[in-house]
Amino acid sequence: MKIEILVVPDCPNTEPAAELVGHVLDEASRTDVTVTTRVITTQDEAERHGFTGSPTLLADGLDPFAEPGRSPGTACRIYRTPDGPAGLPALDQLRQVLTADVPDASAPHVPTH
């Protein structure tokens, strides 16, 4: 999996977003994930990268928190979390996204023939 954190210059949530992603990846022992940060400075870049506000988290090029009808733009982003609007997704929301494709090691292995 590849995670890309898209931000506008001087976004106050750049570091917290990277820390949140790192925390979830460490917690899940996800050493197979690459994390990069890209700074978006123009509307053209926002449209090209599907950037709907800072920070936008892309998992393998897709925005798992995308809201239908939301237009690309170089503004701050608000996430809908269980605790209300926030500048980042909630820990559990991000955990679901970043651990979705990890097989459960405690599940019994059933060989297929």
All heavy atoms as an XYZ file, in Angstrom:
838
protein
N       0.840     -1.177      0.000
C       0.000      0.000      0.000
C       0.882      1.236      0.000
O       1.943      1.253      0.602
C      -0.918      0.000      1.227
C      -1.767      1.256      1.354
S      -2.778      1.327      2.852
C      -4.048      0.170      2.437
N       0.400      2.266     -0.679
C       1.094      3.554     -0.699
C       0.141      4.608     -0.162
O      -0.984      4.731     -0.634
C       1.516      3.913     -2.119
C       2.222      5.236     -2.198
C       2.617      5.589     -3.610
C       3.237      6.970     -3.615
N       3.489      7.460     -4.943
N       0.601      5.355      0.841
C      -0.183      6.453      1.407
C       0.491      7.755      0.991
O       1.703      7.915      1.149
C      -0.223      6.391      2.954
C      -0.838      5.086      3.426
C      -0.952      7.605      3.528
C      -2.272      4.909      3.057
N      -0.311      8.662      0.467
C       0.191      9.979      0.121
C      -0.629     11.012      0.891
O      -1.858     10.962      0.892
C       0.083     10.219     -1.379
C       0.817     11.454     -1.831
C       0.955     11.525     -3.333
O       0.116     10.976     -4.059
O       1.921     12.162     -3.784
N       0.061     11.893      1.583
C      -0.579     12.959      2.331
C      -0.441     14.223      1.499
O       0.672     14.701      1.270
C       0.065     13.142      3.718
C       0.034     11.834      4.505
C      -0.623     14.266      4.484
C       0.871     11.849      5.773
N      -1.574     14.730      1.006
C      -1.573     15.941      0.190
C      -1.933     17.124      1.082
O      -2.915     17.060      1.829
C      -2.587     15.826     -0.943
C      -2.479     14.601     -1.857
C      -3.585     14.612     -2.896
C      -1.124     14.542     -2.516
N      -1.130     18.178      1.005
C      -1.337     19.351      1.864
C      -1.086     20.633      1.083
O      -0.426     20.632      0.053
C      -0.390     19.320      3.093
C      -0.679     18.122      3.973
C       1.071     19.324      2.666
N      -1.620     21.734      1.615
C      -1.273     23.052      1.100
C      -0.080     23.556      1.907
O       0.190     23.056      3.009
C      -2.458     24.054      1.201
C      -3.601     23.632      0.288
C      -2.924     24.230      2.619
N       0.671     24.552      1.380
C       1.798     25.089      2.140
C       1.341     25.596      3.514
O       0.270     26.181      3.649
C       2.295     26.257      1.273
C       1.834     25.929     -0.112
C       0.518     25.207      0.071
N       2.151     25.332      4.513
C       1.917     25.801      5.882
C       0.636     25.265      6.515
O       0.095     25.874      7.438
C       1.919     27.334      5.943
C       3.228     27.920      5.447
O       4.288     27.357      5.789
O       3.191     28.916      4.709
N       0.144     24.135      6.069
C      -1.047     23.529      6.667
C      -0.734     23.123      8.105
O       0.239     22.406      8.352
C      -1.487     22.302      5.875
S      -2.837     21.382      6.655
N      -1.542     23.564      9.070
C      -1.277     23.198     10.461
C      -1.509     21.716     10.750
O      -1.075     21.226     11.785
C      -2.258     24.072     11.249
C      -3.355     24.380     10.297
C      -2.709     24.429      8.935
N      -2.158     20.997      9.836
C      -2.411     19.573     10.063
C      -1.445     18.651      9.331
O      -1.619     17.433      9.362
C      -3.854     19.230      9.682
C      -4.829     19.713     10.724
O      -4.602     19.552     11.917
N      -5.900     20.331     10.281
N      -0.411     19.213      8.698
C       0.554     18.366      7.991
C       1.239     17.405      8.948
O       1.225     16.186      8.744
C       1.607     19.230      7.258
O       0.941     20.052      6.296
C       2.643     18.368      6.553
N       1.857     17.930      9.993
C       2.567     17.078     10.943
C       1.616     16.166     11.718
O       1.884     14.967     11.840
C       3.400     17.929     11.905
C       4.321     17.093     12.771
C       5.265     17.944     13.592
O       5.784     18.952     13.067
O       5.482     17.586     14.763
N       0.484     16.669     12.224
C      -0.449     15.770     12.906
C      -0.957     14.636     12.000
O      -1.143     13.510     12.467
C      -1.591     16.688     13.340
C      -0.955     18.030     13.500
C       0.078     18.085     12.396
N      -1.166     14.913     10.713
C      -1.618     13.869      9.789
C      -0.542     12.798      9.644
O      -0.833     11.598      9.701
C      -1.961     14.468      8.428
N       0.704     13.218      9.461
C       1.804     12.259      9.334
C       1.970     11.442     10.613
O       2.206     10.227     10.559
C       3.095     12.994      8.993
N       1.821     12.096     11.766
C       1.934     11.390     13.044
C       0.798     10.380     13.217
O       1.024      9.260     13.679
C       1.936     12.380     14.205
C       3.218     13.180     14.292
C       3.169     14.297     15.329
O       2.118     14.479     15.992
O       4.184     15.001     15.458
N      -0.408     10.755     12.831
C      -1.555      9.861     12.943
C      -1.374      8.640     12.044
O      -1.570      7.496     12.476
C      -2.844     10.599     12.590
C      -4.152      9.822     12.731
C      -4.401      9.420     14.180
C      -5.317     10.665     12.211
N      -0.968      8.873     10.803
C      -0.719      7.765      9.875
C       0.383      6.871     10.433
O       0.243      5.640     10.471
C      -0.357      8.286      8.469
C       0.174      7.172      7.586
C      -1.563      8.951      7.816
N       1.487      7.460     10.885
C       2.589      6.680     11.441
C       2.166      5.860     12.644
O       2.556      4.694     12.781
N       1.356      6.443     13.513
C       0.877      5.738     14.699
C       0.063      4.501     14.310
O       0.286      3.411     14.847
C       0.029      6.675     15.561
C      -0.639      5.997     16.711
N       0.042      5.674     17.868
C      -1.910      5.554     16.875
C      -0.791      5.061     18.694
N      -1.986      4.985     18.111
N      -0.872      4.674     13.372
C      -1.710      3.552     12.955
C      -0.861      2.472     12.283
O      -1.052      1.277     12.535
C      -2.853      4.026     12.035
C      -3.608      2.846     11.434
C      -3.810      4.916     12.813
N       0.081      2.866     11.458
C       0.938      1.889     10.779
C       1.820      1.140     11.777
O       1.978     -0.085     11.677
C       1.794      2.573      9.719
C       1.033      3.165      8.542
C       1.976      3.920      7.614
C       0.264      2.091      7.788
N       2.386      1.853     12.740
C       3.199      1.196     13.776
C       2.358      0.228     14.589
O       2.773     -0.900     14.862
C       3.839      2.234     14.704
C       4.977      2.994     14.062
O       5.462      2.576     12.986
O       5.372      4.040     14.626
N       1.184      0.674     14.980
C       0.273     -0.136     15.780
C      -0.097     -1.436     15.060
O      -0.219     -2.487     15.680
C      -0.975      0.709     16.046
C      -2.075      0.056     16.816
C      -3.262      0.987     16.928
O      -4.109      1.020     16.003
O      -3.345      1.697     17.947
N      -0.264     -1.360     13.745
C      -0.654     -2.521     12.943
C       0.546     -3.272     12.381
O       0.376     -4.233     11.630
C      -1.561     -2.081     11.804
N       1.762     -2.837     12.742
C       2.999     -3.443     12.219
C       3.006     -3.476     10.692
O       3.409     -4.456     10.081
C       3.190     -4.854     12.785
O       3.278     -4.816     14.179
N       2.543     -2.395     10.072
C       2.490     -2.298      8.614
C       3.811     -1.758      8.078
O       3.974     -0.568      7.884
C       1.340     -1.382      8.174
C      -0.061     -1.874      8.448
C      -0.458     -3.102      7.629
N      -0.241     -2.993      6.211
C      -1.183     -2.729      5.323
N      -2.422     -2.549      5.706
N      -0.890     -2.664      4.040
N       4.749     -2.644      7.841
C       6.038     -2.236      7.287
C       6.009     -2.226      5.763
O       6.979     -1.827      5.124
C       7.149     -3.182      7.775
O       6.815     -4.522      7.391
C       7.299     -3.101      9.289
N       4.892     -2.659      5.181
C       4.751     -2.743      3.730
C       4.167     -1.462      3.126
O       3.913     -1.406      1.935
C       3.841     -3.914      3.362
C       2.443     -3.775      3.955
O       2.330     -3.307      5.102
O       1.465     -4.148      3.282
N       3.978     -0.430      3.933
C       3.338      0.799      3.479
C       4.376      1.906      3.301
O       5.201      2.136      4.174
C       2.249      1.256      4.485
C       1.621      2.559      4.041
C       1.197      0.174      4.643
N       4.300      2.580      2.167
C       5.143      3.731      1.892
C       4.310      4.987      2.117
O       3.180      5.072      1.632
C       5.623      3.714      0.427
O       6.314      2.499      0.185
C       6.526      4.890      0.128
N       4.862      5.960      2.862
C       4.157      7.203      3.135
C       4.956      8.370      2.568
O       6.154      8.487      2.837
C       3.939      7.417      4.651
C       3.202      8.723      4.912
C       3.192      6.237      5.261
N       4.304      9.195      1.764
C       4.937     10.393      1.221
C       4.006     11.587      1.437
O       2.811     11.415      1.671
C       5.234     10.253     -0.286
O       4.014      9.999     -0.982
C       6.238      9.141     -0.552
N       4.585     12.774      1.343
C       3.812     14.003      1.457
C       4.018     14.822      0.186
O       5.139     14.922     -0.312
C       4.262     14.827      2.686
O       4.072     14.033      3.855
C       3.461     16.110      2.824
N       2.926     15.365     -0.340
C       2.991     16.208     -1.540
C       2.319     17.542     -1.217
O       1.211     17.570     -0.700
C       2.283     15.541     -2.713
C       2.293     16.382     -3.979
C       1.413     15.780     -5.066
N       1.749     14.412     -5.346
C       2.489     14.003     -6.395
N       2.957     14.887     -7.251
N       2.724     12.736     -6.591
N       2.989     18.630     -1.546
C       2.436     19.960     -1.335
C       1.720     20.392     -2.613
O       2.289     20.362     -3.704
C       3.537     20.980     -0.946
C       2.950     22.376     -0.770
C       4.242     20.532      0.333
N       0.457     20.762     -2.457
C      -0.384     21.217     -3.568
C      -0.473     22.737     -3.490
O      -0.868     23.287     -2.468
C      -1.795     20.602     -3.469
C      -1.739     19.071     -3.427
C      -2.692     21.117     -4.582
C      -1.226     18.415     -4.682
N      -0.100     23.413     -4.587
C      -0.063     24.876     -4.543
C      -1.027     25.558     -5.504
O      -1.276     26.754     -5.365
C       1.364     25.393     -4.829
O       1.766     24.922     -6.116
C       2.336     24.926     -3.764
N      -1.565     24.811     -6.474
C      -2.455     25.442     -7.459
C      -3.758     24.664     -7.603
O      -3.835     23.477     -7.283
C      -1.791     25.517     -8.850
O      -1.640     24.174     -9.353
C      -0.437     26.215     -8.797
N      -4.760     25.326     -8.125
C      -6.041     24.680     -8.393
C      -5.863     23.564     -9.416
O      -6.484     22.504     -9.302
C      -7.069     25.711     -8.885
C      -8.434     25.148     -9.165
C      -9.142     24.606     -7.927
O      -8.904     25.054     -6.810
N     -10.012     23.633     -8.132
N      -4.995     23.770    -10.409
C      -4.732     22.748    -11.420
C      -4.188     21.476    -10.768
O      -4.620     20.372    -11.082
C      -3.748     23.285    -12.471
C      -3.492     22.289    -13.577
O      -4.476     21.807    -14.183
O      -2.305     21.979    -13.831
N      -3.241     21.635     -9.836
C      -2.698     20.475     -9.120
C      -3.789     19.798     -8.289
O      -3.860     18.569     -8.230
C      -1.562     20.889     -8.178
C      -0.256     21.203     -8.856
C       0.790     21.625     -7.840
O       0.562     22.651     -7.148
O       1.804     20.924     -7.742
N      -4.628     20.602     -7.654
C      -5.714     20.052     -6.844
C      -6.626     19.173     -7.704
O      -6.985     18.058     -7.305
C      -6.510     21.178     -6.187
N      -6.976     19.657     -8.867
C      -7.843     18.901     -9.766
C      -7.153     17.637    -10.267
O      -7.767     16.572    -10.333
C      -8.285     19.786    -10.919
C      -9.237     20.877    -10.473
C      -9.549     21.899    -11.543
O      -9.181     21.695    -12.724
O     -10.180     22.931    -11.192
N      -5.891     17.732    -10.609
C      -5.136     16.595    -11.128
C      -4.988     15.474    -10.105
O      -4.990     14.294    -10.451
C      -3.755     17.077    -11.582
C      -3.012     16.114    -12.455
C      -1.780     16.750    -13.036
N      -1.719     18.143    -12.617
C      -0.620     18.847    -12.465
N       0.532     18.322    -12.709
N      -0.643     20.093    -12.054
N      -4.843     15.828     -8.827
C      -4.587     14.832     -7.782
C      -5.818     14.486     -6.944
O      -5.717     13.716     -5.999
C      -3.458     15.318     -6.865
C      -2.150     15.449     -7.568
N      -1.400     14.364     -7.960
C      -1.467     16.544     -7.972
C      -0.302     14.778     -8.566
N      -0.324     16.104     -8.598
N      -6.979     15.032     -7.285
C      -8.184     14.753     -6.519
C      -8.116     15.298     -5.106
O      -8.637     14.722     -4.160
N      -7.496     16.464     -4.982
C      -7.261     17.108     -3.691
C      -8.469     17.949     -3.307
O      -8.785     18.937     -3.951
C      -6.003     17.975     -3.820
C      -5.618     18.737     -2.598
C      -5.053     18.097     -1.510
C      -5.803     20.104     -2.538
C      -4.664     18.810     -0.381
C      -5.419     20.833     -1.422
C      -4.852     20.180     -0.338
N      -9.160     17.550     -2.241
C     -10.369     18.275     -1.835
C     -10.167     19.011     -0.514
O     -11.132     19.293      0.195
C     -11.565     17.319     -1.718
O     -11.258     16.291     -0.775
C     -11.911     16.717     -3.067
N      -8.942     19.338     -0.204
C      -8.645     20.098      1.004
C      -7.481     19.501      1.762
O      -7.141     18.341      1.611
N      -6.881     20.324      2.577
C      -5.668     19.952      3.292
C      -5.963     19.598      4.743
O      -6.617     20.368      5.440
C      -4.693     21.125      3.245
O      -3.437     20.768      3.744
N      -5.509     18.410      5.148
C      -4.814     17.374      4.384
C      -5.792     16.386      3.738
O      -6.846     16.116      4.278
C      -3.979     16.666      5.447
C      -4.802     16.759      6.691
C      -5.521     18.089      6.584
N      -5.400     15.874      2.583
C      -6.114     14.781      1.942
C      -5.209     13.560      2.019
O      -4.028     13.644      1.687
C      -6.449     15.103      0.473
O      -7.451     16.128      0.444
C      -6.972     13.890     -0.268
N      -5.762     12.456      2.462
C      -4.999     11.212      2.555
C      -5.426     10.303      1.414
O      -6.611     10.003      1.270
C      -5.264     10.523      3.898
C      -5.014     11.369      5.136
C      -5.462     10.640      6.390
C      -3.550     11.749      5.242
N      -4.460      9.888      0.612
C      -4.738      8.961     -0.483
C      -4.142      7.604     -0.152
O      -2.970      7.515      0.227
C      -4.144      9.472     -1.794
C      -4.615     10.834     -2.305
C      -3.920     11.166     -3.626
C      -6.118     10.869     -2.455
N      -4.931      6.558     -0.283
C      -4.459      5.184     -0.097
C      -4.458      4.533     -1.470
O      -5.519      4.359     -2.073
C      -5.372      4.434      0.864
N      -3.265      4.223     -1.953
C      -3.110      3.677     -3.304
C      -3.821      4.548     -4.335
O      -4.492      4.065     -5.240
C      -3.602      2.227     -3.370
C      -2.678      1.279     -2.621
O      -1.476      1.575     -2.506
O      -3.174      0.236     -2.132
N      -3.695      5.864     -4.176
C      -4.223      6.821     -5.137
C      -5.691      7.181     -4.954
O      -6.201      8.021     -5.687
N      -6.372      6.561     -4.007
C      -7.791      6.832     -3.794
C      -8.008      7.514     -2.445
O      -7.332      7.201     -1.461
C      -8.589      5.531     -3.826
C      -8.503      4.733     -5.121
C      -9.231      3.403     -4.972
C      -9.071      5.528     -6.282
N      -8.975      8.396     -2.407
C      -9.321      9.109     -1.178
C     -10.412      8.313     -0.452
O     -11.572      8.352     -0.850
C      -9.820     10.510     -1.519
C     -10.176     11.353     -0.302
O     -10.228     10.798      0.819
O     -10.402     12.553     -0.479
N     -10.058      7.585      0.611
C     -11.053      6.766      1.305
C     -12.083      7.595      2.075
O     -13.089      7.062      2.532
C     -10.211      5.915      2.254
C      -8.982      6.716      2.486
C      -8.733      7.472      1.206
N     -11.844      8.885      2.214
C     -12.757      9.767      2.937
C     -13.484     10.731      1.994
O     -14.051     11.727      2.435
C     -11.996     10.548      4.011
C     -11.297      9.651      4.989
C      -9.926      9.462      4.911
C     -12.005      8.983      5.978
C      -9.275      8.619      5.809
C     -11.361      8.141      6.878
C      -9.996      7.956      6.795
N     -13.452     10.433      0.703
C     -14.068     11.302     -0.299
C     -15.562     11.443     -0.038
O     -16.226     10.482      0.363
C     -13.836     10.739     -1.693
N     -16.055     12.640     -0.258
C     -17.481     12.912     -0.135
C     -18.006     13.243     -1.523
O     -17.450     14.109     -2.201
C     -17.717     14.075      0.823
C     -17.335     13.761      2.246
C     -17.644     14.902      3.193
O     -18.495     15.749      2.871
O     -17.014     14.936      4.257
N     -19.073     12.574     -1.950
C     -19.632     12.829     -3.288
C     -19.952     14.305     -3.482
O     -20.466     14.968     -2.586
C     -20.920     11.998     -3.309
C     -20.719     10.953     -2.248
C     -19.844     11.586     -1.205
N     -19.587     14.810     -4.653
C     -19.907     16.182     -5.006
C     -18.933     17.222     -4.484
O     -19.071     18.397     -4.785
N     -17.946     16.805     -3.714
C     -16.980     17.764     -3.179
C     -15.970     18.117     -4.273
O     -15.324     17.248     -4.834
C     -16.273     17.181     -1.969
C     -15.402     18.193     -1.295
C     -15.005     17.704      0.073
N     -14.077     18.661      0.621
C     -14.248     19.248      1.774
N     -15.269     18.940      2.523
N     -13.368     20.108      2.212
N     -15.814     19.386     -4.556
C     -14.927     19.847     -5.631
C     -13.491     19.967     -5.150
O     -13.242     20.323     -3.995
C     -15.383     21.219     -6.132
O     -16.678     21.131     -6.644
N     -12.527     19.706     -6.047
C     -11.125     19.917     -5.697
C     -10.861     21.386     -5.381
O     -11.489     22.277     -5.967
C     -10.371     19.497     -6.963
C     -11.308     18.595     -7.686
C     -12.681     19.124     -7.372
N      -9.953     21.629     -4.460
C      -9.618     23.002     -4.103
C      -8.480     23.066     -3.105
O      -8.168     22.089     -2.437
N      -7.868     24.236     -3.014
C      -6.688     24.428     -2.159
C      -7.053     25.097     -0.834
O      -6.491     26.118     -0.460
C      -5.621     25.253     -2.899
O      -6.210     26.493     -3.294
C      -5.076     24.525     -4.107
N      -7.979     24.510     -0.120
C      -8.430     25.040      1.170
C      -8.185     24.000      2.262
O      -7.696     22.909      1.983
C      -9.913     25.371      1.092
N      -8.551     24.335      3.471
C      -8.489     23.373      4.565
C      -9.588     22.334      4.372
O     -10.607     22.609      3.750
C      -8.685     24.063      5.913
S      -7.332     25.157      6.345
N      -9.368     21.167      4.911
C     -10.356     20.089      4.804
C     -10.952     19.799      6.177
O     -10.235     19.818      7.182
C      -9.704     18.824      4.257
C     -10.702     17.685      4.115
C     -10.190     16.627      3.203
N     -11.163     15.547      3.070
C     -11.014     14.548      2.243
N      -9.941     14.483      1.473
N     -11.913     13.602      2.173
N     -12.222     19.517      6.182
C     -12.906     19.115      7.405
C     -13.389     17.674      7.212
O     -14.029     17.356      6.207
C     -14.112     20.038      7.712
C     -13.651     21.485      7.872
C     -14.858     19.557      8.946
C     -12.705     21.736      9.020
N     -13.062     16.822      8.177
C     -13.492     15.422      8.156
C     -14.694     15.239      9.065
O     -14.763     15.830     10.137
C     -12.347     14.511      8.623
C     -11.245     14.390      7.620
C     -10.212     15.322      7.568
C     -11.221     13.341      6.704
C      -9.192     15.214      6.627
C     -10.208     13.230      5.762
C      -9.206     14.169      5.737
O      -8.203     14.062      4.804
N     -15.613     14.391      8.644
C     -16.747     14.016      9.480
C     -16.287     12.857     10.360
O     -15.974     11.782      9.849
C     -17.930     13.574      8.627
C     -18.484     14.684      7.772
C     -19.570     14.130      6.857
N     -19.880     15.080      5.814
C     -20.976     15.824      5.801
N     -21.845     15.716      6.780
N     -21.194     16.666      4.818
N     -16.228     13.093     11.652
C     -15.796     12.057     12.586
C     -16.930     11.764     13.561
O     -17.877     12.549     13.675
C     -14.545     12.504     13.375
O     -14.927     13.489     14.334
C     -13.451     13.044     12.459
N     -16.836     10.663     14.303
C     -17.861     10.356     15.306
C     -18.005     11.460     16.360
O     -19.066     11.613     16.954
C     -17.374      9.058     15.939
C     -16.507      8.433     14.896
C     -15.866      9.578     14.168
N     -16.948     12.234     16.571
C     -16.980     13.309     17.558
C     -17.317     14.666     16.946
O     -17.211     15.689     17.610
C     -15.638     13.397     18.289
C     -15.354     12.141     19.097
O     -16.314     11.565     19.660
O     -14.179     11.727     19.164
N     -17.684     14.693     15.669
C     -18.007     15.933     14.994
C     -16.935     16.326     13.997
O     -15.964     15.597     13.781
N     -17.075     17.489     13.375
C     -16.106     17.944     12.376
C     -14.707     18.093     12.976
O     -14.557     18.536     14.115
C     -16.643     19.304     11.941
C     -18.079     19.317     12.358
C     -18.171     18.437     13.561
N     -13.691     17.695     12.180
C     -12.301     17.773     12.648
C     -11.374     17.964     11.459
O     -11.733     17.685     10.317
C     -11.930     16.507     13.416
N     -10.160     18.410     11.729
C      -9.160     18.628     10.695
C      -8.481     17.360     10.213
O      -7.745     17.378      9.225
N      -8.741     16.242     10.907
C      -8.184     14.936     10.540
C      -9.244     13.873     10.773
O     -10.134     14.062     11.609
C      -6.974     14.602     11.421
C      -5.738     15.469     11.294
C      -4.743     15.131     12.395
C      -5.097     15.290      9.931
N      -9.124     12.733     10.088
C     -10.048     11.646     10.414
C      -9.761     11.150     11.836
O      -8.652     11.320     12.356
C      -9.724     10.577      9.370
C      -8.392     10.913      8.832
C      -8.187     12.382      9.039
N     -10.746     10.522     12.446
C     -10.557      9.938     13.773
C      -9.617      8.734     13.669
O      -9.502      8.104     12.612
C     -11.900      9.509     14.355
N      -8.963      8.429     14.772
C      -8.030      7.301     14.821
C      -8.683      6.019     14.314
O      -8.114      5.316     13.474
C      -7.510      7.122     16.254
C      -6.552      5.962     16.487
C      -5.262      6.149     15.700
C      -6.253      5.817     17.971
N      -9.878      5.700     14.780
C     -10.547      4.467     14.353
C     -10.897      4.484     12.874
O     -10.844      3.453     12.206
C     -11.808      4.210     15.183
C     -11.484      3.704     16.581
O     -10.356      3.225     16.810
O     -12.367      3.807     17.463
N     -11.257      5.656     12.338
C     -11.564      5.757     10.913
C     -10.321      5.455     10.083
O     -10.382      4.716      9.104
C     -12.078      7.156     10.573
C     -13.446      7.465     11.125
C     -13.829      8.911     10.873
O     -13.103      9.826     11.262
N     -14.970      9.120     10.223
N      -9.189      6.023     10.475
C      -7.953      5.786      9.742
C      -7.483      4.350      9.928
O      -6.996      3.722      8.985
C      -6.869      6.775     10.189
C      -5.600      6.759      9.354
C      -5.892      7.078      7.884
C      -4.589      7.740      9.909
N      -7.664      3.823     11.108
C      -7.279      2.436     11.381
C      -8.014      1.489     10.427
O      -7.414      0.562      9.887
C      -7.595      2.106     12.840
C      -7.056      0.772     13.296
C      -7.404      0.510     14.750
N      -6.588      1.325     15.637
C      -7.073      2.046     16.654
N      -8.363      2.065     16.916
N      -6.257      2.729     17.426
N      -9.296      1.723     10.207
C     -10.080      0.882      9.286
C      -9.502      0.918      7.875
O      -9.410     -0.103      7.210
C     -11.533      1.334      9.243
C     -12.340      0.909     10.428
C     -13.788      1.319     10.284
O     -14.095      2.450      9.909
N     -14.685      0.402     10.568
N      -9.125      2.107      7.428
C      -8.592      2.268      6.075
C      -7.238      1.571      5.927
O      -7.005      0.848      4.971
C      -8.446      3.770      5.730
C      -7.645      3.959      4.457
C      -9.811      4.411      5.610
N      -6.348      1.776      6.883
C      -4.978      1.287      6.744
C      -4.802     -0.179      7.098
O      -3.766     -0.756      6.798
C      -4.029      2.143      7.592
C      -3.966      3.621      7.209
C      -2.909      4.338      8.037
C      -3.673      3.798      5.730
N      -5.786     -0.772      7.720
C      -5.661     -2.192      8.066
C      -6.670     -3.046      7.316
O      -6.772     -4.236      7.564
C      -5.821     -2.409      9.589
O      -7.107     -1.962      9.991
C      -4.737     -1.692     10.360
N      -7.397     -2.467      6.379
C      -8.465     -3.169      5.663
C      -7.966     -4.379      4.873
O      -8.657     -5.380      4.781
C      -9.193     -2.216      4.727
N      -6.768     -4.309      4.326
C      -6.308     -5.414      3.492
C      -5.303     -6.312      4.203
O      -4.625     -7.107      3.573
C      -5.716     -4.886      2.186
C      -4.454     -4.058      2.400
O      -4.204     -3.621      3.536
O      -3.720     -3.859      1.418
N      -5.220     -6.222      5.518
C      -4.294     -7.059      6.273
C      -5.039     -8.297      6.747
O      -6.030     -8.196      7.459
C      -3.727     -6.308      7.506
C      -2.820     -7.199      8.313
C      -2.992     -5.061      7.054
N      -4.562     -9.498      6.358
C      -5.237    -10.702      6.819
C      -5.082    -10.859      8.331
O      -4.082    -10.461      8.902
C      -4.531    -11.832      6.072
C      -3.295    -11.249      5.505
C      -3.441     -9.753      5.491
N      -6.079    -11.431      8.957
C      -6.060    -11.664     10.395
C      -5.175    -12.872     10.680
O      -5.510    -13.999     10.336
C      -7.489    -11.912     10.890
C      -7.556    -12.095     12.403
O      -6.498    -12.137     13.055
O      -8.690    -12.212     12.912
N      -4.031    -12.638     11.321
C      -3.065    -13.704     11.599
C      -3.625    -14.730     12.578
O      -3.166    -15.869     12.617
C      -1.772    -13.110     12.162
N      -4.631    -14.368     13.362
C      -5.182    -15.311     14.332
C      -6.245    -16.219     13.710
O      -6.659    -17.187     14.321
C      -5.793    -14.550     15.527
O      -6.905    -13.786     15.084
N      -6.687    -15.889     12.499
C      -7.701    -16.721     11.844
C      -7.058    -18.029     11.369
O      -5.914    -18.041     10.924
C      -8.294    -15.967     10.659
N      -7.801    -19.114     11.471
C      -7.239    -20.399     11.021
C      -7.019    -20.388      9.510
O      -7.810    -19.808      8.774
C      -8.305    -21.422     11.419
C      -9.559    -20.641     11.599
C      -9.152    -19.244     11.971
N      -5.940    -20.990      9.099
C      -5.626    -21.077      7.670
C      -6.375    -22.251      7.077
O      -6.293    -23.366      7.564
C      -4.120    -21.248      7.468
C      -3.747    -21.457      6.034
N      -3.883    -20.465      5.092
C      -3.295    -22.540      5.380
C      -3.497    -20.918      3.921
N      -3.133    -22.182      4.073
N      -7.122    -22.016      6.032
C      -7.846    -23.069      5.351
C      -7.245    -23.220      3.970
O      -7.393    -22.328      3.129
C      -9.359    -22.745      5.233
C     -10.087    -23.849      4.521
C      -9.938    -22.485      6.614
N      -6.522    -24.320      3.743
C      -5.904    -24.493      2.424
C      -6.964    -24.698      1.344
O      -8.011    -25.263      1.600
C      -5.034    -25.747      2.583
C      -5.497    -26.421      3.823
C      -6.256    -25.410      4.643
N      -6.680    -24.150      0.165
C      -7.577    -24.352     -0.973
C      -6.915    -25.289     -1.960
O      -5.694    -25.283     -2.117
C      -7.900    -23.007     -1.650
O      -6.666    -22.395     -2.029
C      -8.667    -22.095     -0.732
N      -7.714    -26.084     -2.600
C      -7.175    -27.057     -3.574
C      -7.639    -26.736     -4.952
O      -8.627    -26.221     -5.219
C      -7.600    -28.479     -3.218
C      -7.077    -28.903     -1.896
N      -5.787    -29.311     -1.696
C      -7.677    -28.956     -0.684
C      -5.633    -29.622     -0.414
N      -6.769    -29.411      0.227
